[in-house]
Amino acid sequence: MKRILLLITILSTSFWASAQIIVAGVSPASIQGNYDFTWAEPSGGDWSTPDFTIPGTFVEAEVMLVDDGSTGTNPQGNPISAEGCLPLINDLTGKIALIYRNTCEFGLKALNAQNAGAVGVIIINRDPEVVGMGGGAEGLNVTIPVVMLQLSNGQSLINSAAAEPTVVFMGNRAGIYDNDLNLREANILISKQAGIPSQLAQDDTEYNFEIGATIYNLGQSNADSVYLRAFITDPSSNIVYDETTGPFSLTAVTGITIDSINIMPGEVNSFPIFSEVTYDSGAYTLTYETYNGALTDDYPSDNAISSGFTFNDEIYTFAPVDVELQPTPSDFFRAANAIAFTSCVHFQDPNASRLAAEGITFATTNNTISLVDELVGIEVYEWNDEFTDLNDANIGFTALNPLLISSYVYTDDLQSENVYTAFEEPIYLEDDVRYLFCTQTFNENVFFGFNTRMQYLYNQGTYLQPITVISADGQWNSVAFGADVTTAIGLQIVDTADVVIPVDTTDTSDVEPDGIGTTNSFKTFVYPNPTQDVVNINADASGIADLTISDISGKVVRQGQITLNNGMSTVTVSDLDRGIYIFNVRLETGETSKFNVIKQ
């Protein structure tokens, strides 16, 4: 999906209000399930279609491909007659019309179907995604519901309808069924991130998160014995968290009123926090399930919602990750009416100094032309504005310290595919410092990858911390498009202990007092660097050595001896002030090695 969104979008509230709106295959079994869709909303002023936000407003009927009598095929290889741009020659009385998108306005297609007796319209996009639909010149004459499906789902309906009667539901199902409890992706607490570096989650004090959800009763009957279960499975499919709360009572749908209950932190009813003494590397799954005693739910497909999170040593991201630990964009967005558009992922952690950032993964797509030779800016900032959370009046963008300004140039047309760009040097992260890792474009037709499948609305409301940050023509926004639209940027990380930093240890100016001349040098590797407490020295030498530590002004701050046991020695630096220090190691043989260490 490629969409232009407004800053401080209304998506969050609109998703909450219309979450019971669905487009779903009813029969046969091969097409059953909920589909991604957009719909023609009358609130936009260019349609007179039914308002799906009103409970009980729906259409359920058999689908039929339209035929307007045209000949030939369109550029996508589909029959032009199925575009419905002329008056239809087939009778669609009581049917939902299937119409390919292509050459004429959506409103005209829908009106032609309406005039042929259709009770609803499904526009099948020519691209894999779905897009918003303007009514055009005829939209205000359309009084039947109109939705759009992505190409794959629409083609499945066409194929099924060619073989047997195929029924689809489209609309608001509140108040339709007798027993119908509902969980919504927008209204659950999930893990704090989807890709979690194991270095930041070594025990229950370093990583934990709140559990909670809202249950809705969309049924015609009261639900008097409602329960909510939350459980988490680890990479071995073992259940490591399992809690159930209830019973609760929820009243039936009345008019436009839908009863609900929050099982959330701070509420009368809540779950214990999730934490583990240790976390295994791999994928965990959080699942919420709701049920009404022993009653069978009439629409069970939304009685359970699952959300995954993965502990790993490679990537930090809020977007769901695939089996290769790559973030998965589900949609592509940019800010409306902006030329310069920047999308950033926010990072902050009390143990960040265990990590170095090596690069970022991102995805883009272009509405019009190939991505070959397209330039994307890569930017990394320390976000030094001092604020506590999103409610802090001091939140702002007046103290952005650029750590990296570079670019990535596409050499292949990798539309909607992840690409990786490495930083010239690792960026060593500091504890509790806020960072922004960003991509930027000045092309109004370039859209960046985001994910709307994993929604952080309740998370952001609970923890009040930034997730996605954007800038549109220099105007920064700390909540971007809302926490239901999350950047799919992945931050590639590495343990600082695993970073090998080669140093030039050649020192031709070091002359022994007895006139022997220049000394031989030896190779040395040090880690972690930067560091807070200790420096591990790994040298291709052994024995006792003199160590001199100087600050960048040349002032000696420590002198002493170390012992290289099998080439290894550990030096404590916790007493040193923050800054850059020069270490000079001299062996008894006269060989020396110099290297810099950053003390955090």
N, C-alpha and C positions, 0 to 999 in steps of 0.2 A: 504494500500500500504506500503510495506517495502522496503526502498531504502537506499543505501549507497551514500551519497552526498559528493562532494568535498567542502573544505572550500572556502569561497568567490566564491560561485557557480555561474554558468552562467545561472541558472534558470530564474533569473529576466529578462535578455535580451532575452532569448529564448522564454519565455512566451509572451513578448511584440511582438516579431517578428512573432509569429505563432498563435496569439490568434484567427485568423480567421479560423484556422484548427479545424474541428469538425468531430465527428462521431455521426450521428443522425438517428433515426428511422423516415422514411417518411410515410409509410403506412403498415398496417391499423392503425387507430387511437390509438389502444391499445398499440402500441410500439413507438409512436411519442415522440420526445424529444431528447435532447443532452445527450450523455453518457460519463462517465469517460473512458479514454483510454490512452494507450501508442501506439507508432507507430514505425515501422522499418525505421529509418532515414539513408539515404545513406551517410550522412556526417560522420558517425561512421567508415566507411571503410569496413564493413563486409556485406553490403547489396547493391544491385543494383536497389532498389525499386525507384519509382517516388518520387520526392522531393516535399512534401506538402507545403513547405514554399513558393513555386512559385504560385502566384495567378492563379486561374482557374484550378489547378491540382486536379482532383477528380475522383471518381467513384461513380455512383449511379446505383444500380442494385438489382435484387431479390436475396435473400439469399437461400442457400441450405446446408443441413448437408452432410458431406462427408461420403463415405463408401469405405474402402480399402479391404473388404472381410474377415477381421479377425473375430474370434468368441470370445465369452466370454465378461466379464465386467472387468473394471479396479478397483483399490481400492476405487475409488470414486463412484462406482456403475454405471458408464457410459459405453456404448458399446466401446470396444477396436477398433472396425471398424471405429469409428468416431474420432480416434486420427490421422488418415491419415499418418501413418508411412510407409505404403506400397503403391505401385501404386494404384490409385483409380479405382474402377470398375463402378462408376456412372459418367454420362456425366454432367460436370459443365459449359458447354459452355455459356458464357455471364452471369454467376452467381458469386456472392460473396460467397466463401466457408466458412462454419462454421466448426471449428475444435477444439476439446477438447485438452487442454494442458495435457501432461503427460510424456511419456517415451522417445520420440525422439526429436531431435533438431528442433527449430522453422523453420530454413531454409529448412530442408528436408520436413516438412509438407507443407510449402508454395510452394516448387517446385513441389511436387506431385499434388497439386491443380492446379498450373499453367499448368502442362502437361495435365490435364484433361479439360482444357479450361476455368478455372476460371479467372475472371477479377480483383479479389481482394480476400483477405483472412482476416477472423476474427478469431483470436485465443481466445478461451474461457478459462480463467484461472480456475484452480482447487480450488483456494482459493478465498475468497471474494474480494480481492484487485486486482489491476493490477500491473505488474512489467515490467521492461525493457526487451527487447528481443535482444539477440545476434544472428547473422546470421548463425554462425557455419560453417560447411564445405561447405554448398550449398547456403549460403546467397547471394553470388555474382552472382549466376545464376538466382536469382529471380528478375523479372522485373515488377511484379504487386504489388500494395500496400498491406501492411500487418499491421494490427492493433491488439491490444489485448483489450478485454472487461472483466470487472469483472464478476464473476460467475452468479450473479442474472440477469444482463442484457443479457448475452449470452444465458442463459436458456430461458428467455422470447422470444428471437428471434427464438430459436429452436421450442418452443411450438407454436408460431404464424405461423411459416413456415409449420408446420405439418398440420395446419388447412386451411391456405389460403396463396396466394402470399404475401410475406413480403419484403418490399423494404427498403434499408438502403443507406444513403449518407455517404461517407468518403472522406475527403480531404479538400482543400482550396476553400472556396466558393467566394473569392473576384473576382469580374468581371463576375459572373454567372448570377445574377439577375439584373433587370433594376433599381429598387428602393430598396436600401439596406443599411440603416444606422446601425451603430454598436456601442455599448457600451461594455467595457471590465472591468472585475472585477479588473484587475491589474492597471487600469488607472482611478480610482475614489478616491476621498478623503472620508474617513469614520470617525466614532467616534474614539477618541484617544485610547479607550479600548472597549472591548465587555462587560465585567463585571466591573461596576464602583461602588465603595463604596459610598453610599449616604452621608456619613460623609465628603467626599471630594468634594461634589457637592451641597453645600447648597444654592448657588445663581449663577447668570450669571458671576460674576467675578471669581468664583472658578472653574467653568467648562463651556467650550465652545469649539467649533472646527470649522475649515474652511470647506467650501463646494466647490466642484469643480469636473470636469470630462473632459475627452477628447472624442470627437465624431469623428468617422471614417465613410467615405463613401466607402462602398464596392461595390457600384452599377456601372452598365455600363453607367448610365446617370448622368449628373450633378444634384446636389441637391441644389436648389436655395432658399429654404425657410426653413432652418433648425432651430429648436428650441430645447432648453434643459430646462426641468422643474426639480426642486429638491423640494421634500416635505418630511416632517417628521410627523409621527403620534405618539401620546403618548399611554400609556397603555389602555386608554379608547377609542382608535381609533380616537381621535380628531386630526385634522391637526393643528400642532403648528408652522409649518414653511412651506411656500409655495412661491417659487420664480421661475420665468420663464425668460429666456434671449434668444435673437434672434431678427430677423432672420439672419442667416449666409448662405454663399454660399460655397459649397464644390464641387470640380470637380470630374468627373468620374475616375474610375481606369484606369490608362494608364501604360501598361507593368507591372512592379513590383511596380509602384508608387501608394500609397494610400493616398488620401488627408485627412486631419484631422484638428480639431481646438481645442485648449485648453481653457476651461472656468475655470480659476484657479486664486488663489490669486496672485496679482502682474501683471497679464496679462491685456491686453486691456479690455477683457471681464471677469467679475468675479461675484461671488455671495456674498451677505452679510454673515457675520459669523453667525453661529447658537448659540444662547444662550437663556436661560429662567431665569426668576426671581426666580422660584423654579422648582424643578424636582420631579415628582411623582415617587414613587417606582414602578418598573415594566419595561416591555419591550417597547422600542421605535423602530421605523423602519424608516430608511432613504431610499428614493427611488429616482432614477434618471430615467427620461423618455425623449427620443428624438423622434422627428417626423419631416417630411418634408411637411409643410403646410397641405393641405387636402389630399395629396397623400397617398395611402395605401402601406405600406412597404411589399415587397415580401417575406421577412424573418423576421417576427416581434418578434421572440422569444428572441432576444438580444437587443430590443429597450428599455427595462427597466431592471434595476438592483437594488436589494434591499439589505440592510445591517442592521442588528439588533444590538442594544446595550441595556443593562439592568442596571438600577440603583437598588441597593440592599444593604443589611446590612451584607452580608456574604462573598463575594468573590471578588477578584481582578484578572482579567485575560484578556488576549488579544484574546483568543480563544472564539468562539461563545459558549453561555451557553444554556443548555436545560431547561425544565420547572422546574427541581429540582436545578437549578443554578449550574450545573456541567459543566466544560469545555468539549468541544467535540473534541477529536482528529479525524482527517480525514485520517491521514497518519502516518507512523512510520519510523523515519530516524535515522541515526547515521553517523558520519564522516568516510570517507574512510581511510583505512590503519591505524586506531587508535585502540589501546587496551583500554586505559582509555578515556571515553567519558563523558562529563558533559554538561547538558542542563540547562539553567537558564532563569528565567524571571526577567527583570529589573524593579525596582520600585523606584520612587522618586516623592515626592509631597510636596508643601509648607505647607500643613496642615496635614502632616503624623502623627504628635503627637496625633491626635485624635484617632489613631488606634493602636491596638496591633495585631501582627500576631500570630495565634494559631497553624497553621500547613499548609501543602500543599496537593493538590490533583494532581495526575499524572497517566499516563498509560504507560505500556510497553508491548512488545511482544517479543517472542523468536522464531527465525527461525527454530530451530531444536527440542527442548525438552520442557518439562513442566516448568512452572515458580516456581513450589513448591520448597522452600528453596533458591530461587534466592535472593541475597542481592543487594539492591539498596542504595547507599550512599545518605544521605540528608545533604545538606550544606547551610548555610546562611552566607553571607559576607556583611560587610560594604564596599562599593567600594569607597575608599577615595582618589583615584587619582583625581587631580583637573583638570577638563576640562569643557568646556562650551557645546560643541556639537560634533557630529561625524566628523566635519571638523577641530576640534582643534588638532593641532600637539601634544599636551600633553596627549591625550587620551592613556591610558595604563592600566596595571594590576599589578603595582608594590606596591600598597598600599591596598591590600585586607586584611581586618581585619575579621577573622573568628568569628562569633557570635555563631555558632552551627555546630558541626560535629557529625552526628549520622547516623543511618541506618534504613532501612525498610526491613524485610524479609518476602517474600511471604509464606503464609501457604496454599493457594489454587491456582489453575492454572487459574488465572484471565487474560487470554490473551486479550490484547487490551481494558481491562476494567479499569475504573477509580478506584483508591484506595486512601485512605486518611491516612496520618500519622500526628499525633499531636505532637507538640513540647513539651518537658518536662515542660517548663514554657513559658508563652506568651513572645514574643519579642516586647518590646515597641518601636515604630518607632519614629524617630526624623524628624523634618521638614527639607526638602531640602537635606537630606542625601540620597545618592544612595545606594541601596541594590541589591544584587543578591540572589535569592532563587532558589536552584539548586537540580537536581538529578544527580547521577553519577553511571556509571557501568564500570566494568573491563572485562565484558564478551562480546566478539566480536559478539556474536549472539543475543544480547539484543538491541532492538531498542526502542527509546522513542517516545511518542506521540507528534505530531505536527498537525497544522491545515493549510491547503492551500486554504480553501474556503473563508476565510476573509483575504484579501491581503492588506498589509500595505505599499506597494511600494510608493505610492504618499504621504502617511503620513510621512514616514521616510524621504523622500526627502523634505518635507515641514518643519517639526519640527526638523529634524536632531538629534533625540534622540534615544539611543539604545532601542530595544524592546526585542529581543532574543539574548542572549549571550551564546556562547559555548566554551568549551575547549576540545582539542584533544591532548592527551598525554602531557598535561601541556601547550600547546600553545593556548592562549585565542584569541577569535575573537569577536569583538564588534558588528558585523552585522550577525554573524552566517552564515546561508545558503542563506541569502537574506530575505527581508521583505515580500516575498510571501510565506515563510515557517516559521510559527510562532509557538513557543512552546505552548503546550496545558497545561502547568502547571497552576494551580489555587492556589492563595494565600488566605487561609482562614483567615478572619479578624474579629475583634470584636471592638466595641466602647470602648475606655478606661474607659468611665464613667460606663460601664456595667461590668467591671472586678472587681470581689469581691476578695480581697486579705486577706485571714485570717492571723492573726498575733498571735504569742505567747506573750501574755501580762503578763505572770507570772514573777514577780520580787521578788525573795526571799531575795535579798540583801538590799532592800530598808527599812531602819529602821527609825522610827520617832525619833526626838531628845529627846522626853520625855520618851523614853524607852518602848513605847507601844508594839514595835515589828514589824514584817513584815506586810505589808498592803495587803488588798484584791485587786485583779485586776479586770478590766472590759473589755469586748470585744469591739474592735474597727475595723471598716473597713474604708479605705480611697480610694478616687478616684478623678480625674484621677492620675495615678501614673505609669510612669513619668508625670510631669506637667510643664507648663511654667508660669502660672499666679496664679492659686488658687488651694488649696487642700480642698476637702470636707470631713469632718469627720462625720462618722455615728457611734454613740456609744450607748450601752445599758445603758445609764445614762443621767441625766439632771442636769442643774444648772451651776453655775460659776466654772471654773476650771483654774488652773495655767498652762501655756504652756511655756516650755523651748525648744528651738531649738538649737542643737549643730551640728557642722560639724564633719566629720569623725575623726578629730584629737582630738575631745573632747572639742574644743573651743565653748563657748556659743555665738551664734550670735544674739539671740533674747530671751527676756523674757517678759511675759505679761499674760493677762487673756483672756479667751474666754468664751462665754456663749453657752451652749448646750441646744438649744430650741428643745424639743421633740427628743433629742439625736443628733441633727444636728448642725454643725457649719462650717463656711467657713473661711479659713485662706489664706490671700494674700501672695504669695511668689515671686512676680515678681521682687522684689528688691534683691533677693538672687542670688549669682553667681551660675553657673552650677556646679552640684556635688551631692553628697549623704548627706542627713541630717537626724539626729536622733531627732524625736519629742517625748517629754515626757509630757504627760497630767496628772495632779494631781487634783483630785476632793477635795472639802472641807472635805469630809469624810475620806480622806487619801488614797483612791483607786487610782491606777496609771495604765497608759497604755503607752507602748513605741512602736514606729514603725518607719520604715525608709521611706523616701520620696526622689525620684530622681528628682532634678530640672534640666530641660533642658535649 
